[in-house]
Amino acid sequence: MLLVVDVGNTNIVAGVFEDKTLKVHWRFSTDRSKTADEFGIMLRSMFAYSDVEMDKISSVIISSVVPPVLIPLCHMCERYFGIKPMVVGPGVKNGIFIKYDNPKEVGADRIVNAVAAFHKFSHLGKSMIIIDFGTANTFCALLPTGEYLGGAIAPGIGISTEALFQRAAKLPRIELVRPKSVICRNTVSSMQAGAIYGFVGQMEGIVNHMKKELGGDAYVIATGGFANTMAAESDCIDVVEPFLTLDGLRILYEKNAK
């Protein structure tokens, strides 16, 4: 079995694949202060409450956009699994051509998502726009020939509303759910409307501009924590792939495993 780990700025998402089937997955907060042993104990407890035995893991692949977390995670893999993990980065074959000014600047998560999108949807013969709703909202453009063109990065929904709470004295911290109307009669609903519909407008605006630059139609793929919320409010998203990053890690491992 293959353990895949995606380290984001806010959350770490891990999953276990048996062949191409995702058997189990977990999400926990990214803590830059955690040691290898703390990560190991946490994963051991998660395996204990799943149907997958920890000693059945034969391979591990990790992608990370948080460098301080990568080293203890690698040490954890060696100590608790007896495995040296594959790390997404330079030297890992990905099957796409990155047309960035400096390819090393592209976040590992964006590369992994592009690999998964190319693998799943290139047969449609369309350009692809990949939206990842996370700490940052990333918009990536990919040609059906496998050329990664780049994209746009915007503040995520969570950190934007948190900044509003922290900087505006009378505004409360809110739950990010869709209000009944965009014309709201109380502060909490007004903030929810501003967050949800504001980011829907941002998403649609960026997608429309990207489609124009791509020369027409494009297949829009969404992933990340708020993907379903955004898809429910807009018809510009063609498909929601909640496990796009985990699938991409599995595909990368299969491309590079000896």
C-alpha positions as CSV (number, residue, x, y, z in Angstrom):
1,M,0.0,0.0,0.0
2,L,1.1,3.6,-0.7
3,L,0.9,6.4,1.9
4,V,0.5,9.8,0.2
5,V,1.0,13.0,2.2
6,D,0.2,16.6,1.1
7,V,1.5,19.3,3.4
8,G,-0.4,22.6,2.9
9,N,-0.1,25.9,4.8
10,T,-3.2,25.2,6.9
11,N,-3.8,21.4,6.7
12,I,-1.9,18.2,6.1
13,V,-4.0,15.7,4.0
14,A,-2.9,12.1,4.0
15,G,-4.3,9.0,2.3
16,V,-3.6,5.3,1.7
17,F,-3.9,3.8,-1.8
18,E,-4.2,0.1,-2.5
19,D,-3.4,0.1,-6.2
20,K,-5.6,2.9,-7.6
21,T,-8.2,2.8,-4.8
22,L,-8.1,5.4,-2.0
23,K,-8.8,3.2,1.1
24,V,-8.7,5.9,3.8
25,H,-7.8,9.6,4.1
26,W,-7.3,12.0,7.0
27,R,-6.9,15.8,7.4
28,F,-5.1,17.4,10.3
29,S,-3.7,20.9,11.0
30,T,-0.2,21.8,9.8
31,D,1.9,22.5,12.9
32,R,5.5,23.7,12.1
33,S,6.6,22.8,15.7
34,K,5.7,19.1,15.6
35,T,8.5,16.6,15.9
36,A,9.0,13.4,13.9
37,D,7.7,11.4,16.9
38,E,4.6,13.5,17.3
39,F,3.7,13.0,13.6
40,G,4.4,9.3,14.0
41,I,2.1,9.0,17.1
42,M,-0.6,10.9,15.4
43,L,-0.5,8.7,12.3
44,R,-0.4,5.6,14.4
45,S,-3.6,6.6,16.2
46,M,-5.3,7.4,12.8
47,F,-4.3,3.9,11.5
48,A,-5.6,2.4,14.7
49,Y,-9.1,3.7,14.0
50,S,-9.1,2.7,10.3
51,D,-9.4,-0.6,8.4
52,V,-5.8,-0.3,7.2
53,E,-2.9,-1.8,9.1
54,M,0.1,0.5,9.4
55,D,2.6,-2.3,8.7
56,K,1.0,-2.8,5.3
57,I,2.5,0.5,4.0
58,S,5.3,-0.3,1.6
59,S,5.9,3.2,0.0
60,V,5.5,6.8,0.9
61,I,5.4,10.0,-1.2
62,I,5.2,13.5,0.2
63,S,4.6,17.0,-1.3
64,S,5.0,20.0,0.8
65,V,4.8,23.8,0.6
66,V,6.0,24.2,4.2
67,P,9.7,23.4,4.3
68,P,10.0,23.2,8.2
69,V,7.5,20.3,8.2
70,L,9.2,18.3,5.5
71,I,12.2,17.2,7.5
72,P,10.4,15.8,10.5
73,L,7.9,14.1,8.2
74,C,10.8,12.3,6.4
75,H,12.3,11.3,9.7
76,M,9.0,10.0,10.8
77,C,8.7,7.8,7.7
78,E,12.1,6.3,8.3
79,R,11.5,5.7,12.0
80,Y,7.9,4.5,12.0
81,F,7.6,2.9,8.6
82,G,11.2,2.0,7.8
83,I,10.8,3.8,4.5
84,K,12.7,6.6,2.9
85,P,9.9,8.7,1.3
86,M,9.8,10.0,-2.2
87,V,9.6,13.8,-2.1
88,V,8.0,15.9,-4.9
89,G,10.5,18.3,-6.2
90,P,13.3,18.7,-8.8
91,G,14.3,15.4,-10.3
92,V,10.9,13.8,-10.0
93,K,9.4,13.0,-13.4
94,N,5.9,14.5,-13.8
95,G,5.0,14.1,-17.4
96,I,4.2,17.8,-17.9
97,F,6.2,20.7,-19.3
98,I,6.4,23.7,-16.9
99,K,6.5,27.0,-18.9
100,Y,7.2,29.1,-15.8
101,D,9.9,31.8,-15.8
102,N,11.5,29.8,-12.9
103,P,10.0,26.3,-12.7
104,K,11.4,25.9,-9.2
105,E,9.0,28.6,-8.0
106,V,5.9,26.6,-8.7
107,G,4.4,25.1,-5.5
108,A,4.5,21.3,-5.2
109,D,0.8,21.2,-4.7
110,R,0.1,23.0,-8.0
111,I,2.4,20.6,-9.9
112,V,0.7,17.6,-8.3
113,N,-2.8,18.9,-9.2
114,A,-1.7,19.6,-12.8
115,V,-0.3,16.0,-13.1
116,A,-3.6,14.6,-11.8
117,A,-5.7,16.8,-14.1
118,F,-3.6,16.0,-17.1
119,H,-3.9,12.3,-16.3
120,K,-7.7,12.4,-15.8
121,F,-8.9,14.9,-18.3
122,S,-6.4,15.4,-21.2
123,H,-8.5,12.9,-23.3
124,L,-11.2,15.6,-23.6
125,G,-8.8,17.6,-25.8
126,K,-9.5,20.8,-24.0
127,S,-7.3,23.2,-22.1
128,M,-7.8,22.9,-18.3
129,I,-8.2,25.4,-15.5
130,I,-7.4,23.9,-12.1
131,I,-8.7,25.8,-9.1
132,D,-7.5,24.8,-5.6
133,F,-9.4,26.5,-2.7
134,G,-7.0,26.4,0.2
135,T,-5.1,28.9,2.3
136,A,-4.5,30.6,-1.1
137,N,-6.8,30.2,-4.0
138,T,-4.7,29.0,-6.9
139,F,-5.8,29.1,-10.6
140,C,-3.6,27.1,-13.0
141,A,-3.8,26.8,-16.8
142,L,-2.9,23.6,-18.5
143,L,-2.9,22.7,-22.2
144,P,-4.2,19.3,-23.3
145,T,-0.7,18.6,-24.6
146,G,0.7,18.8,-21.0
147,E,2.1,22.3,-21.0
148,Y,1.7,24.0,-17.6
149,L,1.3,27.7,-18.5
150,G,1.1,29.2,-15.0
151,G,-1.8,31.0,-13.4
152,A,-3.0,33.3,-10.6
153,I,-2.8,33.2,-6.8
154,A,-5.3,35.0,-4.6
155,P,-5.9,35.0,-0.8
156,G,-8.1,32.1,0.3
157,I,-11.6,32.5,1.8
158,G,-10.6,31.4,5.3
159,I,-7.7,33.8,5.8
160,S,-9.6,36.6,4.2
161,T,-12.5,36.4,6.6
162,E,-10.1,35.8,9.5
163,A,-8.3,39.0,8.6
164,L,-11.6,40.9,8.6
165,F,-12.4,39.6,12.1
166,Q,-8.9,40.5,13.4
167,R,-8.7,44.0,11.9
168,A,-12.4,45.2,12.3
169,A,-13.2,45.7,16.0
170,K,-16.9,45.1,15.8
171,L,-17.0,42.2,13.3
172,P,-17.2,38.7,14.7
173,R,-15.6,35.5,13.6
174,I,-18.1,33.7,11.3
175,E,-19.0,30.3,10.0
176,L,-18.5,30.2,6.2
177,V,-22.0,29.1,5.0
178,R,-24.2,30.4,2.3
179,P,-26.8,33.0,3.6
180,K,-30.4,33.0,2.5
181,S,-29.9,36.2,0.5
182,V,-27.1,38.5,-0.7
183,I,-29.1,41.4,0.8
184,C,-28.7,40.6,4.5
185,R,-30.3,42.2,7.5
186,N,-27.7,41.3,10.2
187,T,-23.9,41.5,10.5
188,V,-23.1,37.8,10.4
189,S,-25.2,37.1,7.3
190,S,-23.8,40.2,5.6
191,M,-20.2,38.9,6.2
192,Q,-21.2,35.5,4.9
193,A,-22.7,37.0,1.8
194,G,-19.6,39.1,1.2
195,A,-17.3,36.1,1.6
196,I,-19.3,33.5,-0.4
197,Y,-20.5,35.7,-3.3
198,G,-17.4,37.9,-3.3
199,F,-15.2,34.8,-3.9
200,V,-17.7,33.4,-6.5
201,G,-17.2,36.7,-8.4
202,Q,-13.5,36.5,-8.1
203,M,-13.5,32.9,-9.3
204,E,-15.8,33.6,-12.3
205,G,-13.8,36.7,-13.2
206,I,-10.4,34.9,-13.2
207,V,-11.8,31.9,-15.0
208,N,-13.3,34.1,-17.8
209,H,-10.1,36.0,-18.3
210,M,-8.1,32.8,-18.4
211,K,-10.5,31.3,-21.0
212,K,-10.0,34.3,-23.2
213,E,-6.2,34.0,-23.0
214,L,-6.5,30.3,-23.7
215,G,-8.4,31.0,-26.9
216,G,-11.9,29.7,-26.0
217,D,-13.4,27.0,-23.9
218,A,-11.6,25.2,-21.1
219,Y,-12.5,22.4,-18.7
220,V,-12.6,23.8,-15.1
221,I,-11.6,21.5,-12.3
222,A,-12.0,22.5,-8.7
223,T,-10.5,21.0,-5.5
224,G,-9.8,22.0,-2.0
225,G,-11.9,22.7,1.1
226,F,-14.4,25.2,-0.4
227,A,-14.7,23.6,-3.8
228,N,-18.2,22.2,-3.3
229,T,-19.4,25.5,-1.8
230,M,-18.2,27.4,-4.8
231,A,-19.5,24.9,-7.3
232,A,-23.0,25.1,-5.7
233,E,-23.1,28.9,-6.4
234,S,-21.6,29.0,-10.0
235,D,-21.9,27.0,-13.2
236,C,-18.3,27.9,-14.3
237,I,-16.9,24.7,-12.5
238,D,-17.3,21.6,-14.6
239,V,-16.2,19.0,-12.0
240,V,-15.2,18.9,-8.4
241,E,-12.4,16.5,-7.6
242,P,-12.0,16.5,-3.8
243,F,-9.0,14.1,-3.9
244,L,-7.2,15.6,-6.9
245,T,-4.0,16.2,-5.0
246,L,-3.9,12.7,-3.5
247,D,-4.5,11.1,-6.9
248,G,-1.7,13.3,-8.3
249,L,0.7,12.0,-5.7
250,R,-0.2,8.4,-6.5
251,I,0.3,9.1,-10.2
252,L,3.7,10.7,-9.5
253,Y,4.8,7.8,-7.4
254,E,3.8,5.3,-10.2
255,K,5.8,7.4,-12.7
256,N,8.9,7.4,-10.6
257,A,8.9,4.1,-8.7
258,K,11.7,1.7,-9.6
